[in-house]
Amino acid sequence: MTEQSAPIEEAIVSAATCPRSEAGTGGVFLSTFVSESCGATGFSTGTATFSSGACLPYHVHPFSEAVTVLEGRARVFVEGRWYRLNPKDCAHFPAGVAHQVVNDEADSPLVAHWAFATSTPTRDLVDREFDEVERGFGDPCEDDPETIIRYKWESVYELSDQAYFLDLFARRYGSFGICGGHGRFMPGASLPCHIHDFDESITIIKGAATCLVAGRRYELSRCDTAFIPKGLAHRFINRSGEEMEMVWVYAGSEPDRIVVKPEFCSGALALPGNSFAKESMAEKDRSGI
């Protein structure tokens, strides 16, 4: 008889106490919130903080990466093509595509959220010159491999009452193995109790959130991050009088969620394990919901 491994539980990472490492170029500091160290499968998330004038030089990854600006303004280079990104704008770089990120603002830091389609993030520096082509606040051309999604209110959809979402990267935008976006919760807003058939990372970038996970309650703010393994019932609630914003990332190529009874989040009912997610997903497919 094979011995079953213990189920992976949620992890809550405090951004204030999370270790930071220098990226080796001076003035760029990386924090890793979700990775294989907390049991994540197929993805990782964190933040990069750039001092004024700092640069993370050209590099590549063997997996998709998405970078979302949280504070400041970034200049992103992709094989010579460069773009300006404002807060909540996102750039996706496919595997093997050389890119670099620069904070050329003289008096303000840059903070960006990163997501990789691997639980063990790595980067390989590229020793190559590229001819620069200014794109500024424009968009990539049809044949360019990168994707730039800019935060526009007309693209936002209301996922739940007073909870507004915008997908920033997904398979339909060229990413492979990860998808994610921005969520904005008005005071009192929440998502219903739900599960996924993949792991999730949620970073609170503005305001404060209450996170309920199978009967356990957490309070998050200031880039605190929750890792929610697949099949674990959870929900986020804005109990404050101010707006709350998050960046969410799934270890899947397109967003999907299965709404379950609220008692699974309050802890009054217990899910029968990760198999419940697959069974619920199959039932969802059969019913066409």
N, C-alpha and C positions, 0 to 999 in steps of 0.2 A: 504494500500500500504506500502510495506517495504521500509525503507530508505536505499539507497545504500551508502556504506562507500566510502570515498575518495580514489583514487588510490594511492598506495605506490610509492614514488619516490626514485630515487637513493640517496645514501649517500656517501660522501667522507670523509674518516677518515685520519687525519694527524698523522703519527706514532710519530712525535716529540712532539705533545701535548696530545696524548692519555694517560689517567691515567694508572698507573701501580700499581698492588697490589702484596704484597709478598705472596708466596704460603704457608707460615706458617712453612717452614722448614729451612729458612735462606739461603739467596743467590740465591733464585729462584724468579723471578719477572714476572708476567703475564700481558699481554696487550690484551684486547678484542677489535677487530676491528668490527666484524659483529656478531650480535645476535638479539634477539627479540626487543632490544631497538631501533634498526633502522628499524624494520619491517620485519626482516628476518623470514622465515618459514622453519623449518626442519633442519637448520644447523647453525653453528657459526664458526668463525675463529679468530685467533690472533697469538701472538708470546709468547714464553717463553724464558727468558734470564737467563742463569746460570752463576754465578761467578765460578772461578776456584775451583774445589772440591765440588761444590754444587750438591745436589741430590733431585729429586722429588720422594719420597719413593713409595713403592708398593701401587697401588690403582686400582680400577676398575670403569667402567662406564656402565650404562645400554644401551649403544649405541656405534656405531663404532667411532673410533678415528684414525686419520692419523697424523703422525709427520714427517715433512720434515726438515732436517738440512739445515740452511742457512749459518751459520758461525761456525767455530770450528769443533770439532769432538765429537760425542756422543757415550756413551756406554749404550745400551738399553737392559734391562732385561725383559724377558717374562717368568714368572713362572720358573725362574732359568736359562733359556737359555739366553746367552748374546751375543750381536752383536756389532761390531764397525760400525758406520755410518759416512761417509764423507759428505761434502756439496753436496746437491741435492739428497742424498739418502733418502729413505722414509720407515717408518715402519707403518704398519696398525695393530691395535689391535681390534679384534671383541668385541662385548658387553660381559661383564662378565669375560674377561681374564685379570688376574693381570699382571701389568707391572710397571716398573720404569725407569727413565732416569737419567743418571749421567754424569757430566762433570768432569772427572778425569784428565784433562789436567792441568798441573801446572801453566801455564803462559798465558792462553788465555780463553776468555769467550766462551760460547756456546749460539748460538741463533737458536731456532727452531720454525718453523711455525706449528701450530696445527689446526686441523679441526675436529669438532664433528658433528655427525648426530642428532643434536638437537639445538634449538635456545636458550636453557637455560642450559649452561654447568654446570655440577657438577662432583664431584669425591668422592669416598668413600675409605678411607684408608683400607689396608688389613694387619691384624696382623697375619702373617704366615711366616714361614721359608721355603725357597726353596733350594734344592740342586743345586749348580751352575754347568752348562755345558757350556764350552766355544765354541762358534761358530765363534767368531772373524769376519772376512770378508766373512765368508761362508753364506750359505742360509739355511732357515728352512727345516726340513724334511717334507715328504709328509703329515704326520698326524699332524703336528704342526698347530695350529690355526692362528698364526701370518703370515704376509706376509712382506718380505723385498724386495723392488725394488731399485736397485742400478742404478745410472745414468751412462748409457753407450751410447756413440755416435751411435753405430750400432743399437740401439733400437729407435733412434729419427726419427720422420717422418716430412716431410715438409708440414705443413697444408696450408700455403699460400706462395707465392714467398718470399724466404728469411726469413720465420717465421717458426722456428723449435720447435716441441712439443714432449713431452714424458709423457704418462699417468703413474701416480705413484700409484694411488689407484682407484679402481672401483669394480663393482660387480664381474667381472671376476677374481679379485684378492681377493675376500672375503669381501669387504666392503658392507655395506647396508645403503642406503639413502644418501650417498655422493660419489662423485668421484672428481678427480682433478689431477693436474700434473704441469709440468714446461714448460714455453714457453720462447724461445730465439729469439729476433728480431734483425736482422742486421739493420744498418742505412738505413732509408727509408722504412723499411718493415712495413706491417700492415695486419690486418685481414679485410675482407669486412664487411660492415654493416650487423648485424645479430641480432636475438632474440633467446630466449630460453623459454621453457615451465616450467622453474624452476628458482629460484633465483641463483645468482652468486656472488662470492667474488673474486676480483683480487688484489693481493699484488705485488707491484713493488719492486723487491729485488736487482736490479742492473740497473744503468742508469736512464733515464727519459722517461716517456711516456705521450703522449697526449691522453686523453680519451674524446670521443664525445658521448654524450647521448642525443638523441632527440633534437639536436640543442644546447645543452649546452656543454661547453668545460672546461676541467680540466687538470692541469699539475700535474703529480704524480712522486715521486721518494722516495728513502730511506724508503722503507716499507710502504709508503702511500697506502691506500687500498680503492678500490671502491666497493660499494655494488650496484648491478644492479638487481632490481626486475624482475620477469618473465614478458615476453611480452614487455619489454622496449628496443627499438633499440639502439645499441651501437657498438663501435669499438675502438680499440687501435692502435695507430700509433707511430712509432719511428721516430720523426723528427730530432733527434740529429745525430751527427757524430760518436757516440759510440754505442756499443751493449746495448740492453735493455733486462732484464729478469724479468719474473713474475712467481708467483705461483697462479694458478687459482683453484677454488673449486666450484662445482655445488651442489645444493641440489637435486641431482638425482643420481641414481646408475650407469649410464653410460653416457659418453659425447654425446651431441647432440646439434646441432645448425641449425638455419634456416636462410639462406642468404636472405636479403631483399634489396630493392633499397637504394642506398647511400643517397638519399634525406631524408629518415627517420632518418638517423643519423645527417645530416646537419641541420635538422629542416625545410627544405622546404616542406616536407610532414609530416602529423601527423598520427600515427597509431590509429586505432579505439578502442584501449584498450586491456586488457589482453586476450580477446576472440580471438583476431587476432592470437595470438601464437597457440592456440589450433586448430583454423581453418587452419593455415599454416602447422601445424604438420600433421593434417589429410590429407591435400592435398599432403604433402610430402610422406606419407605412401601410398596413392593411386597411386602416380606417380612412386614410387619406387626409388626416387632420394636418 
